[in-house]
Amino acid sequence: MAQVHEFKPGPEFAAAADREDPLAGFRERFLIPQLPEGGDAVYFTGNSLGLQPKTAREYINAELDDWARLGVEGHIHARHPWLPYHEFVTESLARVVGAKPIEVVAMNSLTVNLHLLMVSFYRPTAERHKIVIERGAFPSDRYAVESQLKFHGFGGPADTGTPNLVELSPREGESTLCTEDVLDLIDREGDSIALIMLGGVNYYTGQACDMAAITEAGHRKGCVVGFDLAHAAGNLELNLHGWDVDFAAWCSYKYLNAGPGGIAGIFVHERHANSFDLPRFAGWWGHDKQSRFQMGPEFVPLAGAEGWQLSNPPIFQLAALRSSLEIFDEATMPALRGKSVKLTGYLEFLLNQVDSDRVSIITPTDANERGCQLSIRVKNADKRLFEEITQFGVFADWREPDVIRVAPVPLYNSFEDVNRFALIFSNCLETESA
Ligand SMILES: *Cc1c(COP(=O)(O)O)cnc(C)c1O
């Protein structure tokens, strides 16, 4: 159950909440974009690109130095040897998503990983071949599943669209999905569904789906259930192992602060760790470590998620990810989530005080149904409002036709940030309406 918090308007409340915040010190560990006139910007786009940990540069420099000093020998003799480098982040990644180390690995980028995982986990048959996603899923996910359907010959002709793609929609007049409807659909159509693949948190609405209930409902009907956790990893407390999710994938440049294009992560449930009969696209980094360098012709996959690796990984990207995950280990997800519920609750409270009937929040009000992001719909708004708040030092983002997304991130955002944002937002709204 989410805790109930009492909020008050005004800078005093924000200052007191920051003073009492046991995680407040973590802000110092990140580089916050500066305003032209000096001072920190209000950075609410950690859902798009997380901020740079101050240690990221040092960790990447260490690898540049070892490369300069050792050349190829860095694979073995670097201070953090490159050969097993991806293993240095495995345990932390597992903690972030609620998994066992054998179930996760850092590799590639997100959309690539979705495809690789669907090669193994989307196994359509004549009777069971549908894929369920949410309508309004992130475009890359839609492109990925649609192309998988076509690849397997279930795409349907151009004039019928993609009948085997089932898109979950909100009820008439609503903006977010109703879990009951999702479970009902699975119950009704489950026998023809091969794969359910939803966003753990929808990028547009900020709605978190009930991953445990959906997984259970899917499994009851014999469906495979996977999640795209791009907006959930590092944002929600996850329990992928306990929820019995089949697979998941996420990027690490959003809440996981690994930098632009950062190396992504996958989860494959332990149940599938030794499922070597699953079809998979193979590469040498997924091959058994003992015999990898014997360079034999036969692929012997590693057990667990590591067996899905293809290539030797980008060390600089892993170094950046390592710098961030160390901070997650110190802060811990339960504590971060505790602060997040309060921080976003405070933002919601202040937005509800804004004296305008043009403003509504499309993100669910129940803290259990969202992460840190709020998606604010402004009736009749055009992009000018957004540009104006940007002028006042706010990083937010604008989604057509009328939504401003803001994500106060518990690792580096403060209650003062939230208060400043609310003030700037309501002032800009007033001048715009005037
Ligand atoms: C951010 C995001 C992506 C981005 O995909 P990349 O392969 O990392 O470029 C994909 N899906 C979702 C749901 C996202 O939020």
The ligand as an SDF file (V2000), in Angstrom:
LIG
                    3D

 15 15  0  0  0  0  0  0  0  0999 V2000
   12.7470    4.5740  -25.0660 C   0  0  0  0  0  0  0  0  0  0  0  0
   12.0180    3.4040  -25.5920 C   0  0  0  0  0  0  0  0  0  0  0  0
   12.4810    2.6690  -26.6890 C   0  0  0  0  0  0  0  0  0  0  0  0
   13.7260    3.0630  -27.4110 C   0  0  0  0  0  0  0  0  0  0  0  0
   14.2750    2.0040  -28.1170 O   0  0  0  0  0  0  0  0  0  0  0  0
   15.8370    1.9310  -28.4700 P   0  0  0  0  0  0  0  0  0  0  0  0
   15.9540    0.6300  -29.1240 O   0  0  0  0  0  0  0  0  0  0  0  0
   16.5900    2.0720  -27.1720 O   0  0  0  0  0  0  0  0  0  0  0  0
   16.1560    3.0940  -29.3670 O   0  0  0  0  0  0  0  0  0  0  0  0
   11.7470    1.5490  -27.0880 C   0  0  0  0  0  0  0  0  0  0  0  0
   10.6110    1.1970  -26.4460 N   0  0  0  0  0  0  0  0  0  0  0  0
   10.1380    1.8990  -25.3920 C   0  0  0  0  0  0  0  0  0  0  0  0
    8.8850    1.4540  -24.7060 C   0  0  0  0  0  0  0  0  0  0  0  0
   10.8050    3.0290  -24.9460 C   0  0  0  0  0  0  0  0  0  0  0  0
   10.3190    3.7360  -23.9310 O   0  0  0  0  0  0  0  0  0  0  0  0
  1  2  1  0
  2  3  1  0
  2 14  2  0
  3  4  1  0
  3 10  2  0
  4  5  1  0
  5  6  1  0
  6  7  2  0
  6  8  1  0
  6  9  1  0
 10 11  1  0
 11 12  2  0
 12 13  1  0
 12 14  1  0
 14 15  1  0
M  END
$$$$
